[in-house]
Amino acid sequence: MKIAIPLADGKLTMHFGHCSGFALVDVDPQTRKIIKTEKLDAPPHQPGLLPSWLAQRGATMIIAGGMGQRAQQLFAQQGIEVIIGAPSEPPEKLITDYFAGTLEVGENICDH
């Protein structure tokens, strides 16, 4: 599986649509081990672009801080599972916590 995490300064950013880049992390779901992490610059901001852009790069899940309802729908249409309300942590910690069942998600801070 490939997990996308929107970044700012090496950590998850709270507003995924305006991030500076993404960590795309390949994970073996059986062993729950990180295989590879790739960092990509985000494309120029364009409403509705990121779900298809990430799907084309193989993402099957996105861990985000905040995300509007429409963006969540667009990710679902691309077959990408969405986890929102995650804390601003490095990608490796978020993924390790997710597979350990200890990822604490809070409020969706995005209301549009």
N, C-alpha and C positions, 0 to 999 in steps of 0.2 A: 504494500500500500504506500501511497505517497501523500504526505501531509503538508499542506501549505500554511505558513505562518507569516502574517504581515509584519514587517519590521520597521523600527526606527531606532537607531543607535544600538543595534544588536539584540534588541528585545522586542517582544510583541508590542505593537502600537495599538492604542485604544480605538483609533478610527481607521479601519482597514482600507477604505477608499482613498485615503490620502497618504498611504505609507510610501517610504522611499524605496522599498524593495520587499522581496519575499524570500524566506527560507523554504526550499522544497526538500523535504526529508523523506528518504526512502526507508521504510521500516518493514522488517519481516514480522508479519502478524503472529506467526507461530512462536518464534523465540522472543518477540517483543524487543528486538535489538535494532538499533539504528545502523543501517547499512552505509548510507551516504547522505551528506547534506550539501545542497547546491544553493548558492545565493544568487538571486537574479534581481536586476533593477526593475522596478515597476514600470509599466508602460505609461505614457502620458494619461492623465486623468480623463476618463470619458465614462459617463454613466452607463452601467450595464456591460462594460467591457471585461472586467476582471473574471467573472465566472467562466466565460468561454476561453479566455486567455489561459487561465489556470487548468481548465479541462484539457486543452490542447497540450499542456505540458505534463499530463498524467495525474493531476491531483485527484484524490478520492475523498479527501477530508480537508476542511479548513478549521483551524482553531483561531478564534478572533476575540477581541475585547468587546467591541460594539459593532452592530450591523443592522441596517434598516430592514424592514419587512420585505420590501421589494427585492433587495439584494439576496436575502435568504431564499426567496422563491426562485430567483434566477440560478442560484447555486444548486438548488434541488432539481431544477430542470436539466442541469448538466450532470446529475448523478453524484454530486459532491455533498457529503454529509457536513453539516455546519454545527460547530460547538461555539457558543458565544458566552461572554462574561468572564473569559479567562484573564488572569492577572498579567501584568507586564513583566515577563520573565524571559530568559533566553530560550530558544526553541528546544534545545535538548532537555531542559528541565520540564517544560510543558509536556513533551512527549513521554518522558519517563514517568511523570506524575499521572498522565492520562492512562498509561498501561498498568500502572500500579493501583489505579482506582482512587488516587488521592488528589486529582486535579480539582481544585475548588473553583467553581464558576459562580459568579455573582450576577448582578444586574446587567442587562443589556443597556449600555450607556448611550446607545444611538436611538433616536426616536423618529427617524424619517425613513 
